Amino acid sequence: MDSILIEGGNALQGEVQITGAKNSALKLMVAALLSDDPVTLTNMPELADTGFLAHLMRHLGAEVAIGPTGTMQICAKSLGEPVAPYDLVRKMRATFNVLGPLLARKGRAQVSLPGGCAIGARPVDLHLQALTALGAQIDLREGYAYAKAPDGLTGAKISFPFVSVGATEHAMLAAVLAKGETELLNAAREPEILDLAKLLNAMGARIKNAGQASIQITGVEKLHGTTYAVVSDRIEAGTYALAAAACPNSDVLVRNCVPSDLDALWAVMQRADIDVQMGETSVRIRRGPERLRAVDLETQAWPGFPTDLQAQFMALMTLADGASIIRETIFENRFMHAPELSRLGADISVHGREAVVRGVTGLTGAPVMATDLRASVSLVIAGLAAKGQTRVSRIYHLDRGFQNLEANFTALGANIRRVKDD
Ligand code: EPZ
């Protein structure tokens, strides 16, 4: 297995180019299952997760051609048996979203339940409720969802008891080919939802008000192929912005992003005394040698502060002047990075869903490891800001969601490299 070795203490300076969003790309790939025609996705990130989903889609009978420059073409003309086995679903929850499209296309499907993960139990009850409301009959046994809709799916009014990105996307993916009208209430509003609706509409779907809490969908009989560019990854952009903010005397231009997708992050960073200058498709982050100000934070569904940047923000606060209270409201167990950050000298105490981070004047490199993607990258950020050597192991998590991470940080002036473990 590989590790990442960091000699911390360098300022970050220069430019970094952001790729297409992982969490959008995965759902856009699934959407391609809804048409007989080829769907071409551009601005695709090259990640372990997209490769893994491509593997499942091929298993389902889709042809998936991965081009050299962030292009992927998917043709789901001749789908085979609609069965997504445990081994192809368990590693990644987004794979569960094939259930709705398979039901819509084949009238039946058998998809393994994804199970829990490091950040919490993460059930799929809202996904199943939405599909049931659309007329699916679902039976859970032996770790699988066995679903059928012999007469097709029918539009319905679905009111989510709380906001779920995955369930909103799943309902959209199933409802676009359902008969009649569907209304989703208390829907998620994340930019990835809007991206999915834009692709589906480009394929001939009729979705209105995606990106708002109430979405209306008029079912159509068929979707056609199209070419579509994946939205830029707001979490990758925020991660580089926070890395720049963590290293004194940094000046980094984050390019090919949608700055307005991260207003909640910029507001908090500005309160911490970081200079943030937004352009149309880029954002410049500057900070001087002084310590940052500690600020409190609560994660929230869009347009609040994203849970996928909470770990990275905690890394930043470990060196701030004062105490910061960080509250995680989306996932019940998303502070796995806290004890690892403490190994570098951070002062963090966790009480349930709240962490108190008391800023220290310096971190010192140490061996660390993490159990999920965003936690891993928070350790990289802390390592970049620490004195001495940090070894981050189990970096397959990073490869799931960050393309060219070491190369990008090296280009910004960091001393970082990938090594083989003994
Ligand atoms: C998506 O997960 C993202 N993953 C997550 O990113 C992200 O953290 C999350 O949205 C929130 O923004 C992908 O898009 C692949 P949810 P998702 O359904 O859709 C509970 C990353 O690091 N819930 O909005 O699974 C759930 O347990 C990942 O890139 C139910 O109880 O998130 C959580 O507490 C991590 N029942 C809350 O809702 C359900 O049926 C919100 O989860 C569904 C969700």
Residues whose N, C-alpha, C, O or C-beta is under 5 A from the ligand:
A	BS01	EPZ	N23 A94 R122 P123 V124 D125 L126 H127 V163 S164 V165 G166 A167 T307 D308 I330 F331 L373 R374
